Amino acid sequence: MKDEQERRGEIIRFSDQLTPLQDSVEVLRTDLSDIRKNEQDFRESAHELAIQIADLAKDVGVKIAEPQLLSTEFAELDLIADQRCRLPNTTARAFPALATEEWILSSVAGALAIAIDVILVGTPEIVKIYRGGERFDGSILTEALRKAGKDTDGNLAPILQWLSDKCKVPYDISAAKGVVTPNNHRLRSLGHDPFLGLFFAVADIIMGTTTCIDDSGKLTIMVSKHQATPTQKLLSVFYYVGHIISDLFTARGIPVPGFFLTQFFADGGDDSLARMAERMYQDGYDMRHLASMSSSVAAKSMVIDAYLYMTREDENPLLPIAERERAELNAKLKREKMLFVASSIASAGNVAKFYLNGANPCALNVAQWADMIRESINMTSAATRDRTVETVMDRREEINAAWDRLLPKENED
């Protein structure tokens, strides 16, 4: 590691030394260009003067040698030398260029994600729950996932039923006037969030409370009727996990991670963000639908990764460490660029799906948009990285190429 840092330091110092030299070469090139321009102007003036002398000699009947065009051989040689010696004054490219087939494949991956999102993921409709069963429409994948963990009669699998019976928690209050109802208590109860809820669930189990959000969007802490036993308090994490798993396969399911935050925005009545998110949850926009939405993201990533795997080049063990690292970086950047192109196309398709469904928020693919945000962050991070070492390597290659062009080639037998 120390040797690697020293090597990078030497490269950066070389860049600092190269920059003034390159600036001097640029100034010299500009001066030479001015000299060539002045020389060319002089040649043109001399040529015009020679023509005028020839015309005058013809008029007076004096024979003189025909004026010859001044040779531009030296100017042409100067121009060739200028082109050969010129070095780029730009930093290394932020991303490697994609070949035509890579653009096409990225577009195909994005189109595949759109097809999965429209045809298989679909848009969930109202879940109708009745005694002994439910009816769900609008998404082929989500409908299949909603059947997981249940038998043909709609009863939970034995292990899930055991978790439901054993992992009773005091914060599982399903009815409180102005606060929660059986249809929204998991959305408004912070302890039911699949990721962020662990802290609140453990606190509620230990304190014997229920932390939730009421109709007006205010955080409310209620005292539970049933207090946790010492065993439940000691194994609070286990009870939280078991309770979440058992609820995941019920009719209402578990909300999308972080969805409880929408309940703080209750201003506006039925048109508020809180009520819109509540309707989405009741329509089946839960963790199972999130798994369905993730399928389109996974599909496009698999297509691109499969292409890159099949077209990868074997690593040359004789390459210097810096060049191997550069090759690995370029491979990662190419993947990020292709994924970003595919995600952009897939996101545009989801916008079209949203409007074609009458601006139904359930048509939004939150997994796709989360992936789009992640890819955008990755692209921004890559574009703003320090490219000093890469620039030095590019300039060194240009210098070597310039020497190859300037040095005379040996005559071949």
Secondary structure, DSSP 4 states (H G I P E B T S, - for coil): -HHHHHHHHHHHHHHHHHHHHHHHHHHHHHHHHHHHHHHHHHHHHHHHHHHHHHHHHHHHT---PPP-PPP-HHHHHHHHHHHHH----SPPPSSPPPPHHHHHHHHHHHHHHHHIIIIII----PPEEETTEEE--S-HHHHHHHTTTB-TTSPBPHHHHHHHHH---TT----BTTTB-TTTHHHHBGGG-TTTHHHHHHHHHHHTEEEEE-TTS-EEEEE-SSPPPHHHHHTHHHHHHHHHHHHHTSSS--BPTTGGGGGG--TTGGGSHHHHHHHHHHTT-BHHHHHHHHHHHHHHHHHHHHHHHHTPPPP-TTS-HHHHHHHHHHHHHHHHHHHHHHHHHHHHHHHHHHHHTTS-GGG--HHHHHHHHHHHHHHHHHHTS--HHHHHHHHHHHHHHHHHHHSPPPPP-
